[in-house]
Amino acid sequence: MATRVALKFIRECSLYTKVKSNKIPRNYFCTAAASIPKKIPQFSKKGRLFTGAAIGLLIGGGAYASTVDEATFCGWLFNGTKLVNPFFAFLDPEVAHRLAVSAAARGWVLIEKRPDPPILELEVWGRRFSNPVGLSAGFDKNAEAIEGLLGLGFGFVEVGSVTPVPQEGNPKPRIFRLPTEGAIINRCGFNSEGIVAVAKRLGAQHGKRKLETSSTSSSTGDEVVHGGKAGPGILGVNLGKNKTSEDAAADYVQGVHTLSQYADYLVINISSPNTPGLRQLQGRKQLKDLVKKVQAARDEMQWGEEGPPPLLVKIAPDLSKQDLEDIAAVALALRIDGLIISNTTVQRPDTASKNPVAEEAGGLSGKPLFSLSTNTLKDMYSLTKGKIPLIGVGGISSGEDAYKKIRAGATLVQLYTAFAYGGPALIPKIKVELAECLERDGYKSIYEAVGADCR
Ligand SMILES: Cc1cc2nc3c(=O)[nH]c(=O)nc-3n(C[C@H](O)[C@H](O)[C@H](O)COP(=O)(O)O)c2cc1C
């Protein structure tokens, strides 16, 4: 019945239904106007109404859109991206991820035109960030889509983990969604095209990025214009080690030699749960030896006025109090420039354990990781007495979450899983909400709020 009614409606509304099938003469295109069939097509009343309404809507909508400012229009576009999220959710996680990276690499993504709220601007390691919300490692493992991702409005993007020699990683499937829990389990195992391929890509973009830096600074003085406007943005390079390598330090040193010239900051990732033995490098002695070697390799290289990129260490959320104390002691003694807290967890917190997918081996990320990683962050902020900039990552899916990380001791924050679920629309939302949280509590800048819950 419904189908019949629908068909009838379509037939009646069709522009062609009531058109008499006037046969067009064979010589139509070369005859005079007089030979054109005289009958003007007649449409039904409903058809005319429908067509008129559609045209009216189009003209009205277009006219309205032309009167709104660029910022509103940009907001519509970003919100509109939510419409494609169900399509991505329908695909295999790794296929969806590949599609997203390819689209960003080709520039088939929105560009954030709205400037970031000024309260979010900050300077860390002598680098200026227009906002503290970054994309964490693992999304753009091979540095394919930096410009597209920065253009979405992230304050910074971290590529990698990159291994010295290309490697495939673990067999597929190796990424699993837990949508109800807002979580992901992955056991990628550092699938990487390797430092040479990544260096080529970064090298090709480097000239352009540097050019943008200089033209940006000459045209706007000291203003930060990226993450919302043209400009180079901040790039982190996250280094990993090959699965079969027996000398971890040599792997990281190779990464430093090949990639550090392109990085605004470098990360030694020793916290992935999917590379056997990697997390043992977080032990006091191992960490000390490793960081010394990597720092030496970086400092031996020739650096210009800006100096070498800061060196950060990314740690796990599954460490004991003793482990954390050891890491804090090494970080302070060796003046590590920053810590990223945290990577994925091998634990299965209650909020995720009921989902059968939770039994998959690998690291859990997303909402169920939030408390664990934020508590680790808090501990580390207290242990390092707020002397080392910390990047808070793990389970951020709103501005309020980002704010909690900052209050727990983070100067910058990162996310991955919530972006995988929420898409581009999430980035402006988080930034606006974070600015609102700061203003609500009377803070004038991010610095004032850092570690507020640890004092
Ligand atoms: C599929 C996937 C791959 C990841 N790969 C890496 C990686 O190569 N290197 C790394 O340091 N972290 C990696 N991570 C961890 C994230 O960078 C981040 O630390 C973690 O997911 C917690 O943040 P989130 O809860 O916002 O996702 C990966 C995470 C996911 C989900």
The ligand as an ORCA input file, in Angstrom:
! r2SCAN-3c Opt
* xyz 0 1
  C      44.943      2.055     16.229
  C      45.911      2.739     17.154
  C      47.252      2.796     16.813
  C      48.161      3.441     17.654
  N      49.483      3.499     17.295
  C      50.343      4.159     18.084
  C      51.714      4.285     17.714
  O      52.135      3.849     16.655
  N      52.559      4.929     18.569
  C      52.138      5.472     19.760
  O      52.931      6.065     20.480
  N      50.827      5.373     20.120
  C      49.941      4.739     19.330
  N      48.626      4.655     19.695
  C      48.212      5.180     21.017
  C      47.645      6.600     20.911
  O      48.597      7.495     20.427
  C      47.157      7.085     22.287
  O      48.253      7.165     23.152
  C      46.112      6.156     22.894
  O      45.242      5.667     21.915
  C      45.287      6.847     23.978
  O      44.582      7.940     23.464
  P      43.019      7.881     23.048
  O      42.294      7.257     24.199
  O      42.621      9.296     22.788
  O      42.945      7.040     21.834
  C      47.711      4.023     18.868
  C      46.354      3.963     19.183
  C      45.447      3.339     18.349
  C      43.998      3.303     18.728
*
